[in-house]
Amino acid sequence: MNPSTLEVSDRIMNRRPIPDTVWRSPAGEVVSCVEKLKVLRENLEEIQQICQDALEDAVLMGCEENQFKQILGRLVQQIENPYREKSD
């Protein structure tokens, strides 16, 4: 039996919140600027919502959930830091 739209909506609205994180600089110092922490949290919430929407689209189009999640994981692994010092 497929879940009703209301059940799916309730499950989505109750999704796990972004965990509180102690963010650290590359030197190991705690990032404590309130605005920076706010931007980090908002970015993660947006990413979570985009990933949720994409997963729902994939499942509704007949794709296998775990395969889609594996692809998302690969995408995350491919993200590159454009600010990393490059060795010559």
N, C-alpha and C positions, 0 to 999 in steps of 0.2 A: 504494500500500500504506500502510495506517495504521500509525503507530508503536505498538509495544506499550506497555502501561502501565508496564513497567519502564523502557523507553527514555525515556518522558515524565518519569517520576519522576527518573531520573538527570539529565536535562537541567535539570529544575527545581532539584534540589539543587545543581547546579553553576552556578546563575545568577550573574551578575556581582555582586560585593559592592558595597555602597554605597561610593563613592569617598571617600577622606579629603578633608575640606574644611576650609579655614581660614575659619571663620565670622567675620563682621565685624558690629559694631554699626552703627546708622545714621550714627554719627560717624566710622566707618572703623576703630575700634579692634578689635583681635583679641579674640574671645570665648575666654577660656582656662579658665574654670571647668570642672573635670572633670565635675561633675554635670550642668551644662548641656549639655556636649558629649555625654555619655552619653544624656541624654534626647532630644537631636536625632537621634542615630544610631538609637536604639530607635524613635522615631517614624517615621523614614524606612524602617526595616526593616519595620515594621508596614504602612505605606502600600504598600510594594513587594509584600508578601505579599497584601494585600487586592486590589490591582490585578491580580496574577497570577491569583488565584482567580477574580476576576470575568471576566478574559479567557478563562480556560479554560471557565467556564460558558457564556459567549457563543458560543465556538467550538463547544462540544458541542451547543448549541441551534441551530446552523446559521448563526450570524451571521458576517459577514466580518471577519477579524482587523483589517485596517487601518482599517476604518470604526470599529470599537470603540475602537481606539487614538486615533483623531481625536476621538472623543467624550470620552475621558479627558483629552486635551489641552485641550479646551474647558472641561471642568470645572475644571481647574487654573487656567486663565485667569480664571475667574469667582470664584475665592476672593478674599474681601475681608478686609483687615486692620481689625479693629474698634478698634484702638488708634491708628490714624493720626489725627493732628490734623486736624480738619475746618476748612476755611476758611469764614468766614461771609459 
